[in-house]
């Protein structure tokens, strides 16, 4: 499954939030965010590719469909889709590791929706959702190949950097 990929050293940044945000989220009338019920693995993979291809996302592409389905059907994994004018525009995925912490594993928009304010709404919704049933912290990671404003956006939302590393990741050839 990894024949079309090369391993790269990647500067990775870990950010966390230890205080819940209380800001109310008001979605514009053209926006809807719905929990994805993990029924159609092909839809998930299409969204994953549409959102993450530009940034080199591969984590869900280098595992088998059976492994992916196991992850998506796990009660600790939750996926939410943002719709703009009833069109899927992006998603976020969280994993509730335990009662103390939740990770925002993936978050992003399709390219045509970037720069229109939908990312801020999606992040606010992801933060609020992640804090539900979480006591101590929510966290995420980003890397040097993600959107150039990713870290700035996360910091502005209330996250703070707690670790950075060099990791070895698979990227498309």
Long-range contacts (C-beta under 8 A, 24 or more apart in sequence): 1-61, 1-62, 1-63, 1-64, 2-62, 2-170, 4-172, 4-173, 5-58, 5-62, 5-170, 5-171, 5-172, 5-173, 6-170, 6-171, 6-172, 6-173, 7-168, 7-169, 7-170, 7-171, 8-168, 8-169, 8-170, 8-171, 9-166, 9-167, 9-168, 10-143, 10-144, 10-145, 10-166, 10-167, 10-168, 10-169, 11-143, 11-144, 11-164, 11-165, 11-166, 12-141, 12-142, 12-143, 12-144, 12-164, 12-165, 12-166, 12-167, 12-169, 13-141, 13-142, 13-143, 13-151, 13-161, 13-163, 13-164, 14-139, 14-140, 14-141, 14-161, 14-162, 14-163, 14-164, 14-165, 15-139, 15-140, 15-141, 15-142, 15-151, 15-154, 15-155, 15-159, 15-160, 15-161, 15-162, 16-137, 16-138, 16-139, 16-140, 16-159, 16-160, 16-162, 17-127, 17-137, 17-138, 17-139, 17-157, 17-158, 17-159, 17-160, 18-136, 18-137, 19-158, 20-131, 21-124, 21-127, 21-128, 21-131, 21-157, 21-158, 23-124, 25-121, 25-124, 25-125, 25-128, 27-121, 28-121, 30-84, 30-85, 31-82, 31-83, 31-84, 31-118, 31-121, 32-82, 32-83, 32-86, 33-80, 33-81, 33-82, 33-83, 33-121, 33-122, 33-125, 34-80, 34-81, 34-83, 35-78, 35-79, 35-80, 36-79, 36-80, 36-81, 36-91, 38-72, 38-73, 38-77, 38-79, 41-65, 41-68, 41-69, 41-72, 44-68, 44-72, 44-79, 47-81, 47-88, 47-90, 47-91, 48-91, 48-106, 50-110, 51-90, 51-91, 51-106, 51-108, 51-109, 51-110, 52-106, 52-108, 54-111, 55-108, 55-145, 55-146, 55-147, 56-145, 56-169, 56-171, 56-172, 57-106, 58-169, 58-170, 58-171, 58-172, 59-106, 60-106, 62-170, 78-129, 80-125, 80-126, 80-129, 82-109, 82-118, 82-121, 82-122, 82-125, 84-113, 84-118, 89-113, 89-118, 90-118, 90-119, 90-122, 92-122, 92-123, 92-125, 92-126, 92-129, 94-126, 94-129, 94-130, 96-133, 96-134, 99-133, 99-134, 99-135, 100-134, 100-135, 100-136, 100-137, 101-134, 101-136, 101-137, 101-138, 101-139, 102-130, 102-131, 102-133, 102-134, 102-137, 102-138, 102-139, 103-130, 103-138, 103-139, 103-140, 104-130, 104-138, 104-139, 104-140, 105-140, 107-140, 108-147, 114-147, 119-153, 120-153, 120-157, 123-153, 123-154, 123-157, 124-157, 127-157, 127-158, 143-167, 143-169, 145-171
